Amino acid sequence: MKLVNTIITGTGSYIPAVVKKNIDFIEQEFYNEHQKKFDFPGETVIEKFKEITGIDERRYVKKDQKNSDIASIAARRAVENAGIDPETIDQIIMAHNYGDIKFGTIQSDMVPSLASRVKHNLGIINPSCVAYDILFGCPGWIQGVIQAHAYIKAGIGKRFLVIGSETLSRVSDKYDRDSMIYADGAGATVIEAVESNERTGLLSVSMRTDTNKETYYLFSGKSNNPNVTQNIKYIKMLGRKIYEYAITNVPLAMKLALDRSKYNIKDLKKIIIHQANEKMDEAMIQRFYRLYKKQNEIPEKIMPMTIYKLGNSSVATVPTLIDLLRKGECEEHTINKGDLLMFASVGAGMNINAFVYKY
């Protein structure tokens, strides 16, 4: 009897055209969380920022683009890459956090759902193609894939379009140094039920949500600039708290997923992790290998990175990265048939998830 596997059959991404380099922030006034202006020069700000995050530049959408627009571009590319008829898609699962926000406005627009807008933009008529959004912080795309996997295993649907797309430039406070982290982008995947004689595709998962003291490590808050009197909320985070939470708990979730797969850590070829912060990602990988007492045996090219040029685009980072890897567009990194991959992410909630995938 053949096995029903959950397979990524197509990928697509949209990397916005507007490039914002670190040097572009050199004249920007920044204030701390207590609304006190930093008194050191811009050169120092961007130098320290690069040292901590690894980010050289990030991408922003153009003024006439919204989140659902770039999500639709990535989705169309994924459908074309998979070579499928979009009318045969059973579900469109759209991961985001802030909806559509037009340039120059302050209101998030989420009704109708962004997934419905993507379905409309793709011209899909089939009423059995169900479209809906999920809000799960930065791990949203991974959660969407896990959800599609659950439907496949339950025999409810065979073909899913899972998208992660965000325009964080529309919700960041320009007077907050953290605004330099945030970016825009979209990634999409076609996930299908494929019969095979071997166990392949998505093998195992792990998930967790911590909502005790961790709930508001990421939140919406007022501008750091005391002179901004408008009642506008921006994305805010407790960076040190998130760092400590992530490096402690993400490795545990990754270990649980790997142990459930029955594979050995030596079998891993790539770890495709949310592009949040270069130093934090490196620390999580170190701690993950330490859990297996292999901290001195970490493969040199185990973790491909895009954050240095694309920034942190939230739910879009992981699907964008797998698209670049599949298409040979990720510097010094390739994936091949049979490779064992680990996907992992952490974000607002606080949420963590991971899955092991045999390519």
N, C-alpha and C positions, 0 to 999 in steps of 0.2 A: 504494500500500500504506500502510495507516494505521500510525502509530507507537504503541507501547505505552509509556505514560508512568506514572511513579510519582507519585500524587496524594494529598494529604491531603484526605480527604472528610468527616472528622468530628473534632471536638475536644471535650474535656471536662476539667474540672479540679476540684480540691477544695482550697479555702482554709480551713484550720482556724479554728475559732471563738474559740479562746483568744488574746487579744491581749496581748503582753508589750511594754510601752513601755520606752524607755531609762530613764525616771525610776524604773522598778521595780527597777533595778540600783543605785540610789544608795547603799543601805546594804550592798551586797554586798562582802565582803572578797575582794580579788584578790591573787594572788601571781604572780611572774614565773617563767620557765622554770627559774630556779635556786632556786626555792621561797622567795624572799624577798618579804615582804609589801610592797605598795605603800604608801607613807606619805602620798600626796596624797589630798585629799578626793574623795568620790564624784562631786561635781559636775564636777570636773576630768576624771575618767575618762570620763564619758559625753559631755562636751563634745568632748574629743579624739577619742573613738570616732566620733561623728557627723561630725566634720570629715573624717576619713579614709575612712570607709565609706559615708557618705550614708544610713545606716540610722536611721530614727526609731523603728520598731517591727518586730516579727516575730510570726509565728503558730506556736502549738504545738497539738498534738492534745490531745484530752481524755483523761483517765486511762483510760477504757475502750476507747480506740482503739489499733489497731496499724497498722503500715505497710500490710499487705495489705488492711486495712479501707478506708483512704482511697484506696488504689490502685483498689479495686473500685468505689468511688463515682465516681471520675474516669473509669474505663473504661466504666461504664454510661452516663454522660453522653455520652461520645464515640460510643458505639454508637447511642444515641438521636439524637444530632445528625447522624450519617451516615445514619440511616434504614435501617439494615440489620438482617437477622436474625442474631443472634450465632452461630447454628449454622453460618453460612456462613464464619466466620473460619477461615483456614488456620493461622495461628500467633498466639500471644500471646507477645510479647517484653517481659519485665519488667526494667527497669533499676533497680537499687538498689545499696547498698553494705553495709548493716548488717542486712538481714533484718527479721524481726519481733522487737521487744523489748517485752515487757509492762511496764507501769508498775510500778516498784518492784523490777524484776529487773535482772540484769546480763548475761544470756546472750542472744546472738543466735540466733534460730531460723530456719533456712533450709531445713529438710527437713520436709515436701516443699517444692519451690520456691515462691516467692511467686506466680509465674505460674500454677502449678497451683491455688493457693488462690484467685486471681482467677477462674480458669475455673470453679472450684467455686462461688464466690459468685455468678457470673453465671448459673449453672444450665445451662451448656453441656454437652450430652451427647455430641455428635459426637466420636468418638475420633480422627478425622483432624485435629482442631484441636489442634496440638502446642503445648505451653506450656513455656517455659523462661526462665531468668534470665540476665542478663549483668551482670558487675561490671566497670565501666570508669571508675570515678570519676565526677565531675560530668558528663563528656561522655557518660554512658551512654545517655540518650534519643536523642541524635543518632546514636550508634553503632547503636542499635537500628533507627533509620530507614534508615541506610545498609545495614544487613544486610537489611532487608525489600526495599530497592531491588535488592540483588544477587540475591535470590531471584526477584523479579519479572523481572529481565533474563534470568535463567537459565531462566525458564518454570516455576519450581517455586513455585506458589502465586500467588494473585491478591488476597488480602485479609488484612491483618495488623492486629493491635491492638498498638500500641507504647506502653508506659507508662513514665513516670519518677516514682518516688515514694520519699520518704524521711522519716524521723522523727529528725532530728539532735538534737533536744532530749533524746532518750533516751541519747545517747552523748557529750554534751558535759560538760566539767568546769566546774562553776559557779564554781570559784576561778580560772579562766583567763579573761582578758579576751576572748579569741577566742570564748568561749561566746556572747557577745552577737551574733556574726555569724550563728550557725546558727539554722535555722528548719525547720519541717515543711511538707509540702505534697505534692500529687500532680497530675500532668498526664497526659493520655492522648490518643492520636490513632489514627484509623482510616486506614491507608495502603492504597491500592488500585491495581491495574493498570487504567488507563483508556485506551482507544484514542482517538486523535485524529489529525487531519490536520496538526497543528502540534506542535512540540517545546515541551512545557510541563512543569510539575511539577518534580521533582528533576532538575537538569541536570548537575551535576558535584560531585565530592567531593574532600576531602583528609584524610589521617589521619597521625598520627605518635605514637610512643611513645619517650620518652627514659628509659633505665634505667641510666645510668652514675652520676653523682653526684646525679641528680635523683630517684631511686627513692623515697627516704624523706623527701621534702619534706612529704608528708602521711603520717601514721603513727598508730599507737595507742600511747599512753603513760600513765604514772601521773599522778595528780593533782598540780597545782602546789602544793597545800597539804601541807606536810610532816607535818601532824597526821593526815592521812588514811592509815591504815595498811592498809586493805583492798586486796587484790591485784586492783584493777579497772583496766581500760584504757579510756582516753577518746580521742576524736578530737583529734589534735594537728597543728599545722602550723608550718613555718618560713616565716612570712609574708613576710619580705623576700626570701627565696630564690624563693618562688612568684611574687611580684610581678615580679622581674627576669626570671625564666624566661618568664612569660606575656607581658609587653610586648615581649619579643624574638621569641618563636616563634609566638605566635598570629597576629600580622599576616602572617607568612610563609605560614602554612597558609591563611589567608583569601585571600591573593593567589594562591596555587596553585589553589585552588578556582575563583576568579573567572577566572583565565587559562584554565583548562580549559573553562570555560563559553563562552568566546569573546565574552563581553560586556565592555563598558567600565565602569569604576568609576562613570562619570557616570550609568549606567543603574540603579544601585542605589537603591531607594526606602527600604528599611529594613534595618538590621543587628540581628538578633535574637540577642543574645549572652548567655551564661550570666551570671546576676546574682550575681557573686561579691563585688565591691567597687566602688563607684561610681568612685573615683579610678583604679583599675586598668583598669576597662572603658573609661573615657574615654581613658586613655593608650594602650590597644591600638588604639582607633579612630584616634587621632592618628597613630600609627606606621603603621597600615595605609594611610592616605591619603598619608603621606609616601613610602611605597614607590612611589607613582605620581606623586610630586611635586605632589600636590593637597592638601597639608596646610592650605592657606589657602582651600580650596573645599569644606570639609565642610558638607553640608546641615544646617540648624539642627535638624531633627527626624528625623535619621537613626537614632537609637538610643533606642527606648522603654525605660523603666526601671520596674521594680517593686520593686527592692531596698529602697527607702526605707520601704515599708510591709509588705513580705512577708519581708524578710531573705533569706538564702541557704539555699535548700532543696535544694541539690545538683542531682540529676538532674531535679528537678521544675521548676526555674526556667524553662527554655526552653519545654517544652510548656505550662506554665501561661500564659506570656506570649503564645504564638501563639493559645491559646484566647481570652484576653482581647481580643487584637487582632481576631480573626475575628468576635467578638461585639460589637464596638464598646464594650468596657468598659475600654479603656486610655486614660487621660487624654491628650488632645491628639494622639492617634495613630490613624490608620486605614490599612487596606490595601485595595486594589482589584484587580479582575481585571486581569491583565497586569503587575502590579507585580513587579519583580525583588527578591528577598529573599536576604540572606546569613544563614545560621545558623552559630554557632561556639561552642565551649566548650573549657575547659581544666580539668584536675583530676588527682586522684591517679593515679599510674602511673609518671612523669607522662605523661598522655595529652592530645592535642589533636586536634580534628576540626572540619570545616566542610563545609557544602554550600550550593550556590546553587540557588535554587528560584524558578521563575516561577509566580506565583500565578494 
